[in-house]
Amino acid sequence: MSSAGVKADVAGDTPSGNPTLPGTAPQPFDAFRSGWETEIGDGFPLPTFSPATTRDFRVRSRATKVGDVAITDLHGASAIRTEGPLVGVEDQVRMYVVRRGSWALGAPLARGEQTVPAGQFLLRHVGRPLHFETVPDTTAKVLVLPSTMLKPLLGARQSVAGPADSAEVRLLVAHSNMIYETVAGLGPAGVQAAHSTLIELVKAVARGGVDDAEPQLAYALAQAAKDLAETHLADPELSGTMLARELNVSVRNLQRAFAAAGESVTAYIRQRRLEEARLALTAPSGRPSVSELAAYWQFADSSHFIRAFKKHYGRTPTEYARSALPAEN
């Protein structure tokens, strides 16, 4: 595999977006194609898109390459469709994680082809070129993977499908998102570690289970727990036990994953709740009271909240809110 990772924003210039490539071409699709071919395309060529797609190309995308794996996150306000002759053979495993809209393999759909609806994933071996088509407002993550280690795990059907919020997919998504943030600064050993962890997590998706005791997966596990915690910060049930249950791992191994980064699950949850409370105190209007914040962010009482806030920020909530008031002339 390559010893270097590549990260690129390859978005078209949508009406509400920004051109993100140096030397952006006049047309959104031209900018997208140029960025892809320059940064990602080696070994991962773009398919032939339909004229309707290239004329009305309203797509935001980011992509990264780590060795022989490409990861693309895409949101298409417009529909995307490929067409034209399909020649040659392919030997890849691809994974589609669809959050909104749908992703159809084969356009128009032929017998035996598949559609991945919102909230689902599909992991499948691709032995021949396929067209694809999305509906407007589709949000998806697509991974292109080497088949050597993964194809045997897919069984006779050569595909695995299931819910996008399964524990294994959550871990994989968390790790791929971390790759976006770190790959540009990784050396050869870091790229190898990021690649190996990614492959192991794809294997876990194929098997329907992850070895949560594997030290290599600790950072992905901790990040997946943090991502999940973000959606439950005001939930009174939020705890290490709840996160471990949702991620289908042991509490002990989740705690070990956080400890590897010098954190604890409990401390992380408290820190995030305090951060959200602090933001509420700086709101220009409609600020909640200290007692309301304490109750909403699941502190035992106002006194407990005040002590925790002052320990973290050096001031009581009331003092912090007063300091955030605009200065009077």
C-alpha positions in Angstrom: 0.0 0.0 0.0 1.0 3.6 -0.4 3.0 5.2 2.4 1.0 8.4 2.3 -2.5 9.4 2.8 -4.4 12.1 0.9 -7.3 14.3 2.0 -9.3 16.5 -0.3 -12.5 18.5 -0.4 -13.9 17.8 -3.8 -17.2 19.6 -3.6 -18.8 21.3 -6.5 -19.7 25.0 -6.1 -23.3 24.8 -5.0 -25.5 27.9 -4.6 -25.0 27.8 -0.9 -21.6 26.3 -0.7 -18.0 27.4 -1.4 -15.6 26.4 -4.1 -13.0 24.4 -2.2 -10.4 23.6 -4.8 -7.4 25.8 -5.8 -8.0 27.0 -9.4 -11.7 26.0 -9.4 -13.0 25.6 -12.9 -16.0 27.7 -14.0 -18.5 24.9 -13.8 -19.2 23.0 -10.6 -18.8 19.5 -12.2 -15.5 20.6 -13.8 -14.2 21.7 -10.4 -15.3 18.4 -8.8 -13.6 16.3 -11.6 -10.4 18.3 -11.5 -10.1 18.0 -7.7 -10.8 14.3 -7.8 -8.3 13.5 -10.5 -5.6 15.7 -8.9 -5.9 14.4 -5.3 -7.7 11.1 -5.3 -8.0 9.7 -8.8 -4.8 7.6 -9.0 -6.3 4.1 -8.9 -9.8 5.4 -8.3 -11.1 6.8 -11.6 -14.4 8.6 -11.8 -17.2 6.9 -13.7 -19.0 8.5 -16.6 -21.8 10.7 -15.3 -25.0 11.4 -17.3 -25.2 14.8 -19.0 -28.2 15.7 -16.7 -25.9 15.1 -13.7 -23.0 17.2 -15.0 -25.4 20.1 -16.0 -27.1 20.3 -12.7 -24.2 19.3 -10.3 -25.2 20.4 -6.8 -23.0 18.2 -4.7 -20.9 18.7 -1.6 -18.3 16.0 -1.1 -15.1 15.2 0.7 -12.7 12.4 0.0 -9.6 10.8 1.4 -7.3 8.1 0.2 -5.3 5.9 2.6 -3.2 3.4 0.7 -5.5 1.2 -1.4 -8.7 2.5 0.3 -10.7 5.5 -0.8 -13.4 7.1 1.4 -16.0 9.6 0.1 -18.7 11.4 2.0 -21.3 12.9 -0.3 -24.4 15.0 -0.1 -26.2 15.5 -3.4 -28.9 18.2 -3.5 -29.3 17.1 -7.1 -29.7 13.5 -8.4 -26.5 11.7 -9.6 -26.6 9.2 -12.4 -23.9 7.3 -14.3 -24.4 5.9 -17.8 -22.6 4.7 -20.9 -20.8 1.5 -21.8 -19.6 -0.8 -19.1 -16.5 -2.6 -20.1 -13.8 -4.7 -18.4 -13.8 -6.2 -14.9 -13.4 -4.9 -11.4 -12.3 -6.7 -8.3 -13.3 -4.4 -5.4 -15.3 -4.5 -2.2 -17.5 -1.4 -1.8 -19.4 -0.2 1.2 -22.3 2.2 1.0 -23.7 3.8 4.2 -26.8 5.8 3.4 -28.1 8.4 5.8 -30.7 10.1 3.6 -32.2 9.4 0.2 -31.2 6.2 -1.5 -28.3 4.8 -3.6 -29.3 2.4 -6.4 -26.7 0.1 -7.9 -27.5 -0.4 -11.6 -29.3 2.5 -13.4 -31.8 1.7 -14.6 -32.1 -1.1 -12.2 -31.6 -4.6 -13.6 -32.6 -7.9 -12.0 -30.4 -8.8 -9.1 -29.2 -5.3 -8.5 -29.7 -3.5 -5.2 -30.9 -0.2 -3.7 -29.6 1.0 -0.4 -32.3 3.0 1.4 -31.8 5.7 4.1 -30.6 4.2 7.4 -29.0 1.1 5.8 -25.6 -0.1 4.7 -24.5 -2.4 1.9 -21.1 -4.2 1.8 -20.6 -6.1 -1.4 -18.0 -7.4 -3.8 -18.0 -5.8 -7.2 -16.7 -8.1 -9.9 -17.9 -6.1 -12.9 -18.6 -2.4 -13.5 -22.0 -1.1 -12.4 -23.9 2.1 -12.9 -25.4 3.8 -10.0 -28.1 6.4 -9.4 -29.1 8.5 -6.4 -32.2 10.5 -5.7 -32.0 14.2 -4.8 -31.0 15.0 -1.3 -29.0 11.8 -0.8 -26.3 11.7 2.0 -23.9 8.7 1.9 -20.5 7.4 2.8 -18.8 5.2 0.2 -15.7 3.2 0.8 -13.7 1.5 -2.0 -11.7 -1.4 -0.5 -9.3 -4.1 -1.7 -11.1 -7.5 -2.1 -8.3 -9.9 -1.2 -9.0 -10.0 2.6 -12.7 -9.0 2.5 -14.3 -11.0 -0.3 -14.0 -14.4 1.5 -16.0 -13.0 4.4 -19.0 -12.0 2.4 -20.2 -15.5 1.7 -22.0 -17.0 -1.3 -24.1 -13.9 -1.9 -21.0 -11.7 -1.9 -22.8 -9.0 0.1 -23.9 -8.1 3.6 -26.6 -5.5 4.4 -28.1 -4.1 7.5 -28.8 -1.0 9.6 -26.4 1.9 9.4 -26.6 2.4 13.2 -25.3 -1.0 14.1 -22.4 -1.1 16.5 -19.9 -2.2 13.9 -20.9 0.4 11.4 -20.8 3.1 14.0 -17.2 2.2 14.8 -16.2 2.1 11.2 -17.8 5.5 10.5 -16.1 7.0 13.5 -12.7 5.7 12.4 -13.2 6.9 8.8 -14.1 10.4 10.1 -11.0 10.5 12.2 -8.9 9.6 9.1 -10.2 12.7 7.4 -8.9 14.8 10.3 -5.5 13.2 10.6 -4.4 11.6 7.4 -2.6 14.7 6.0 -0.2 14.7 9.0 0.4 11.0 9.3 3.8 9.4 8.5 4.1 6.0 7.0 3.6 4.1 10.3 0.5 6.2 11.0 -1.0 5.6 7.6 -0.4 1.8 8.0 -2.1 1.8 11.4 -5.1 3.8 10.1 -5.4 1.5 7.1 -5.1 -1.7 9.2 -7.7 -0.5 11.7 -10.1 0.4 8.8 -9.8 -3.0 7.3 -10.3 -4.7 10.7 -13.5 -2.7 11.2 -14.8 -3.6 7.7 -14.2 -7.2 8.6 -16.2 -6.7 11.8 -19.1 -5.4 9.7 -18.9 -8.5 7.5 -18.8 -10.8 10.5 -21.4 -8.9 12.4 -19.2 -8.5 15.5 -16.2 -6.6 16.7 -13.4 -7.6 19.0 -13.7 -4.7 21.4 -10.6 -5.9 23.3 -8.4 -5.3 20.3 -6.1 -2.4 21.3 -5.8 -1.3 17.7 -9.5 -0.4 17.8 -9.4 1.7 21.0 -9.4 5.1 19.4 -12.2 4.2 17.0 -14.3 2.8 19.9 -13.8 5.9 22.0 -14.7 8.2 19.1 -17.8 6.1 18.3 -18.9 6.5 21.9 -18.3 10.2 21.8 -20.4 10.5 18.6 -23.2 8.6 20.2 -23.0 10.6 23.4 -23.5 13.8 21.5 -27.0 12.7 20.6 -27.8 11.8 24.2 -26.2 14.6 26.3 -29.5 15.6 28.0 -30.6 12.0 28.5 -30.6 11.0 32.2 -29.7 7.5 31.1 -26.4 8.5 29.4 -23.5 6.7 31.0 -20.7 4.4 30.1 -23.0 1.5 30.6 -25.5 2.8 28.1 -22.8 3.6 25.5 -21.3 0.2 25.9 -24.7 -1.4 25.4 -25.5 0.6 22.3 -22.0 -0.2 20.8 -22.3 -3.9 21.8 -19.0 -3.8 23.7 -18.1 -4.4 27.4 -18.0 -1.5 29.8 -14.5 -2.4 30.8 -13.2 -2.3 27.3 -15.0 1.0 26.6 -13.3 2.4 29.7 -10.0 1.1 28.5 -10.5 2.8 25.1 -11.0 6.1 26.8 -8.1 5.6 29.1 -5.8 5.1 26.1 -6.5 8.7 25.3 -6.1 9.8 28.9 -9.8 10.3 29.5 -12.6 8.6 31.3 -16.2 8.1 30.0 -17.7 9.9 33.0 -15.4 12.9 32.8 -16.0 13.2 29.1 -19.8 13.3 29.5 -19.5 15.8 32.3 -17.2 18.0 30.3 -19.5 18.1 27.3 -22.5 18.9 29.5 -20.6 21.8 31.1 -19.6 23.0 27.7 -23.2 23.1 26.5 -24.3 24.8 29.7 -21.6 27.4 29.2 -22.9 28.1 25.7 -26.4 28.5 27.0 -25.1 31.1 29.5 -23.7 33.2 26.6 -27.0 33.3 24.6 -27.9 36.9 23.8 -31.5 36.3 25.0 -33.6 33.7 26.7 -30.9 32.5 29.0 -32.0 29.7 31.3 -31.6 30.0 35.1 -28.9 28.1 37.0 -31.5 25.7 38.4 -32.9 25.1 34.9 -29.4 24.3 33.5 -28.6 22.0 36.4 -31.8 20.0 35.8 -31.5 19.9 32.0 -27.9 18.8 31.9 -28.5 16.1 34.6 -26.6 17.5 37.6 -27.9 16.4 40.9 -28.9 19.9 42.0 -27.9 23.6 41.5 -25.1 23.4 44.1 -23.5 20.4 42.4 -23.7 22.2 39.0 -22.2 25.4 40.4 -19.3 23.6 42.0 -18.6 21.6 38.8 -18.9 24.7 36.6 -16.5 26.7 38.8 -14.0 24.0 39.0 -13.9 23.7 35.2 -14.2 27.4 34.2 -12.9 29.2 37.3 -16.1 31.1 37.8 -19.6 30.4 38.9 -22.3 30.2 36.2 -23.7 33.6 37.3 -20.3 35.2 37.2 -19.7 33.7 33.7 -23.1 34.9 32.4 -22.4 38.4 33.8 -19.0 38.5 32.0 -20.7 37.6 28.7 -23.0 40.6 28.8 -22.1 43.2 26.2 -20.3 46.2 27.7 -22.5 49.3 28.2 -21.4 52.6 26.6 
